[in-house]
Amino acid sequence: MSAALETYVIVTNTVTLLCGGTVTLLARRAYHRTQSPALGALTAGLGLVTAGALLAGGLHQFLGIGFATSVGVQSTFTAVGFAILAYSLYARWDSRSTTHVQQKPSD
């Protein structure tokens, strides 16, 4: 991998960690303030996306794992994180309990 590409990946992952960490922290604070299960799931999804960037960077930079493997790890965390994010936004949550009711999309 070229030095320019490696620098670019390091810079973009650092921005992802800083911004993702900030948004995850804000979502976590909102969850603790409201105890909303939807915000809890949102926090988990954001945390996975952010953790994927951290883990992939650490694997590549500090453990010498190959670039392709690191990208695969990051992509997996991102996919699972976005699935949880979509679930947190799609599910209809009952505000009086921790259960949720599946909502059918309206036409």
N, C-alpha and C positions, 0 to 999 in steps of 0.2 A: 504494500500500500504506500502511496506517495506521502511525503511529509505534509504537503498542502492539504490532502484529503484527511489525514489523521488530525491535523490542527482544526480543520473545519468541523469534524465530528466531535472533537473535544469541546470546542466552543459552543456548538449547538446543544450538546448534552448538558453542559454547564448552565446554559440559559434555561433549558427544560427543567433542570433540578431546582434552580432558584425560583422560577415562576410557578412550577408545579408544586413545590414545597410550600410556597406562600398561599396558593389557592387551597391546597389540602389543609393547611393549618386554619385558614379562615372557615372552611367548611366544617372542620372538626369543632371549632369554637361554636359555630351556629348549631351544630348537632347537640353539643352539651347544653347549650342555652335552651333549646326547644325540645329536646328528646324526640325529634321527628325521625322515624325509621327511614324515611326517604333520604333525609340528609345524612344519616349514618351510612346508607348504601352509597350515596354520592361520594362521601368521604373515602370509603373503601375503594371505589373505582378510581378516583383521582390518585389515591395513595399507590395503587398498583401501577398506574402509568408512570408515576414519578419514580417508584422503586425500581421499575424495569430499566430506566435510564441509568440510575445509580449502579445497579447490579451489573449491567452490561459494561459500563465504563470500568468498573472495578475488575471484572473478569479479564477484560482486555489489557488494561494498563498495569495492573498489579500482579495478576496471576499468569499473564502471558497466553491466555486463551485466544484462539484465532478470532479474527475480525468477523468472519461469517457466523461463527457460533455465537459470539456476543450479540450480533445483530438479530439472530434467531431468538435468543433469550429476551432481548428487548421487545421484539415484535410480539412474542407470546404474552408478555406482561401487558403490553399495550392492548392487544386484542381482548384479553380477559377483563382488563380495566374498563375498556369501552363497553363491553357487554354488561358489566355491572352498572355503569353509568346509564346506559339505555334502560336497563331494568328499573333503576331508581326513578327515572323520569316517566317511564311508561306505566308502571304499576300504580293502581289507585290505592293509596294507603288510608286505613281507618285511623283517624287522628286520636281516637280514644283508647287504642290498644296498639300492640306491636305487630298485629296481623295485617295482612293486606288483602284487598279484593281485586281480582283480575278484572280490568276494565276492557270492554270490547271497543274497538275503534269506532267512532261515530262516522256516519257517511256524510 
